[in-house]
Amino acid sequence: MPTPYEDWVQRARDVTIESEILRRGIQLKRQGVERVGPCPRCGGTDRFAINTIKNVFNCRGCAHGGDVIELVEWLDNCEFSEAVETLTHEPKPNGQAGPQQSAPGKPHFSMTATFPYEDENGKLLFQTVRWEDPAGNKDYSQRRPDGKGGWVNSLAGVRLVPFMLPELLEDLKASKTIVIVEGEKCVLECRRNGLCATTNPMGAGKWPDVFSKLFKGHDVIVCADNDQPGRDHIQKVAKSLLGLAKRIRVLDLAKFYALEEKEDIYDWYKAGNVTADFWEIVEQLPDWTHVVDEDEWDAGDEPGFINPRSWLLGNQFCRGFVSSVVAAGGGGKTSLRILQFVSMAIGRSLCGQHVFRRSRVLLVSLEDDRDEIQRRITAVIKHYKVDRNEIKGWLIVWTPKQHPKFAFAGKGRQIVVGDLGKELREKINRLKIDVVSLDPFIKTHSLKENDNTEMDFVCDMLTALSIECNVGVDSPHHVHKGQIEPGNADAGRGASGVRDAARLVHTLCPMDEKEAQKFDISEGTRRYYVRLDSAKTNTAPPSEKAEWFRLVSVPLGNATAEYPAGDHIQVAEPWKPPDLELPVDVQNKILDHIEKGMPNGQRYSNASKATDRQAWKLVQFVTKKAERFCRRVVFDWLKDGVLTQGSYHDPITRKSGVTCLYVDNAKRPT
């Protein structure tokens, strides 16, 4: 039968979260079973939401959520009992808190152990409580006595002390070596086996520097759990002890014994090891004198086999690197990227770039919705005759309606980390992703794009994602106002930090007028031709050596009575410029004709009034190429000195001093 206290708490939980929001005058918009809007704590536009069915709230900005009681605690910055009183408008029954048999906010977790923290005189200050659910999952919380026989689930205002402080002080008084471990269970196991051990409350990374003063002049061993947080923790503790403790040694048991991930000294003892083994290992340890920086290394050390870079597609995508393509709006960057992603997903190149390995791609579209991305993908697989089953499980698209962010500006423009990084890591791990594309970069954050400090923060998150998850990260970027130039690394919008963060940056530029003339492309169609250039080199290659694509229109065949033409979608396809170099034998054949002259005795000329004697017409007759190309061949020969201007007596017009061309045989192509 529930106690009066438990009934009182249940009445608070029965209050709907929507009614509490309305009572406080917080305005939210209806979205199905949810209500969304600005956070009453950190602002924003739509980062705060309540679920009227589950009766819970969540703020992506503050990274906080829970039930209606936790909402009141959070908004009013008050304790659990005060929040319950606010919701029920009733005082706590008989002033008694009553027993709490489940973890705060986790009704399926049951209390399995308590670890008391006492002061020097043995007075209870607070407890660490261990909770477990039926599946064996564990959680920990702290609570302090309320002075009335109950508990307050907070350590606000409580003095923090090491675990088993009275015993620790006796050990220090006797000049015994102290072992600092992680977790109360490990302390108890160590003491059962004769070691003088202690720990700090609240787990790894929570060691307060004030604790270190207790160990001044003493011998200390810091023992790590077998995981990265545990190793980071012992470095933090050892650093805090430096200059105070007489001697510091750091022990990582996993370097001496085969421990499973997350196992600790408790598991080591349970595996049959004894304290004599412990001291045998400790005697081998050097004194700890500085923080071990794993990122510091001696280039003179033999590195062994060096793994090659993990390229995925051409020089565009690589594991552990950030890529970007900079282009003007409507310039074809999304068409190009989807073509590249389909190529990686099917494991064969449609884009003219080498596929190193078949790769799983996660396309995160923060601009186009699901229908539009579906149109674009369908157009590519239709144009290239790809079976849709080939991309199933290999090309995953995420079009989040809420548009989560890597970071946004909080109060006073303090940078606040958003949920996007966390959500991406979950998807990368679950879907075994090789490449993540975030399109466009500007939509991944809500910071000032011209502020280098803020952009560095976001770009560091992109880089960390690529390295920590071992994936290629791509984030196409819009161009700033003005004309974009091929290979211009400064073409992207915003601060230079965006450009500098990406190691594989390319520009995508439309064909200009000179290039169109060179390639004999009409003015009306040159906008459908785009060139891809690396923006991390000092100069762009000549246009004929650049990587070109042509944008074609692909009908989807989705006509309706209302839209009889259906959709026509832009698709990129590789395009090679016409060969601008004539074979040497063909060049010399044309030069022979120019040197010999015309059958009627006239000589070829480059003059505009020469009509039938114009040399470019001879080039066209031999090569069958376009006029622009043939004129350029003659122009280049004149520029290189292969042809020279001269004059002669024309036997047909009977005029002297007529302009003509001669061949310098010493400069003929070979």
ABEGO torsion letter per residue (X at the ends): XBBAAAAAAAAAAABBAAAAAAAAGBBBBBBEABBBEBBAAAEEAAABBBBAAAGBBBBAAAGBBEBAAAAAAAAAGBBAAAAAAAAAGBBBBGGBAEBBABBBGBAABBBABBBBBBBAAGBBABBBBBBBBAAGBBBBBBBBBAGAGBBBBBABGBBBBBBGAAAAAAAAAAGBBBBBBBEAAAAAAAAAAGBBBBBBBGEBGABBAAAAAAABGBBBBBBBBBBAAAAAAAAAAAAAABGABABBBBBBAAAABBBBBGBBAAAAAAAGBBAAAAAAAAAABBBBABBBBAABBBAABBAEBBBBBBBABEAABBBGBBBBBBBBBGAGAAAAAAAAAAAAAAGBBAAGBBBABBBBBBBBBAABBAAAAAAAAAAAAAAAGBBAAAABGABBBBBBAAGBBABBBBBGGBBBBBAAAAAAAAAAAAAGBABBBBOBAAAABABBAABAAAAAAAAAAAAAAAAAAGBBBBBBBBBBBEBBBBGBAAABBEBAAAAAABABBBBBBBBBAAAAAAAGBBAAAAAABBBBBBAABABBBBAAABBBBBBBBBBAGABBAABAAEBBBBBBBBBBBBBABBBAAAAAAAAAAAAAEBAAGBBBBABAAAEAABAAAAAAAAAGBBAAAAAAAAAAAAAAGABBBBBBBBAAAGBBGBBBBBBBAAABBX
